[in-house]
Amino acid sequence: MEAIDPGEQAEHTRRLTTDGFARHGAQLPHALFLQGEATFERGFTVKEGLGTSDHGPPPGLRKVEDAVTGQGPDALACRDCHGRGGDDGHGERHQRAQLHGDGHRLASASPRVAPHLAGVGLTQLLAAEMSVELRRQRESLRASVLAGHAEAPVRAYLSAKGVEFGSVTIERDGGVSADGLRGVDADLVVRPFGWKGTQASLADFARAAFRQHQGLELGPGDDDHDGVAGELHEGQLLSMVAYLMLIDVPLTLAPSSERTALAWERGAREFRDVGCAECHRPSLRLESFQAHVPLADGGVAFTLDLLADGQVIPALDTLSYLQKGFDVPLFSDLRRHDLGAELSEREESGVGTTVFLTRPLWGLGDRGAGYLHDGRARTLGDAILAHGGEAAAARGRYQALAEVDRRAIDVFLTSLRRLPQVRFSP
């Protein structure tokens, strides 16, 4: 393998081609992380393609005009909206992005508060394993029907990591009806990114974020008609993916004082008993830390080991992991649910107006006021009470709690945080 001079790694990675990743990607996890971080922190300029032209840009790129910034992108850099609670953290309510509007009227857009990005590498791996398991179950039954071992039509109920996704029906000719599926598309790909669960991978997530929030397009053309071609290189996108894959993972930081610890234990119990944990599952079992990052042409750019290369879990019991997998404490089932009319807004990528992904709650304690996807909820209690639809029964039980029990749930939820980060400048 051709060696790369360490002093040239950052610029080389930014400009890596498909062939370049194939030749050098395996030896670059640290350089990829640093370059991805630099791209995350970078404030792009109009000369580099920030924003779009008024001459027919693709849908979703023009932004609502305001008195401070004028018409333009949501941010100059990713870090502009991901900073609360540490690097790559939550956005503030006043930093909300405005999506899918007409570019002029605030009422035409869908506001979004940026979620924190810690732990998204493990989240992608979990979703990928779930997708594989759902497809395995479907194909196993389909093969049985085609071989004559099962009488068609047959309905199969699918689940992965203990999460139920409804059913498919296998016809005599092997055809599959997906009418009974719940919380996942007919392709059985679990999509853990986006408030409505519309992106399957961090590459899809990053590509959409660059396009939606900054008007930056991947590829050699000028798809947004702003006069700038080749705004993003594949090397920049994939180094961003490596960076996101390898950042740290939130934990549950139980309080140290005895009085607060009692409230915390009570809150954890009530969180479970009212039914919140049915969707916000405290953990899902991950079997492998290996992440294969794909190229646009279908090849593999590089493979990361999130256990060896990343900032996964301090003092992780490696032997225990090798024996039985690792329970990722993300507090989500990574499927979509109908949350009722109160949260209804426009359809997005075919996902219904009242349907949202179960938001992982790890790291929630680092967030300030302004909960839910659009920041409308002033308190955690307000956010819980806004849940309807499939969560209506849990909301009812929460409403019936004594005030002291509601406050105990607050104590528990605010313990879901990231470890304090200490950084030294050279």
Disulfide bonds with the S-S distance in Angstrom:
none
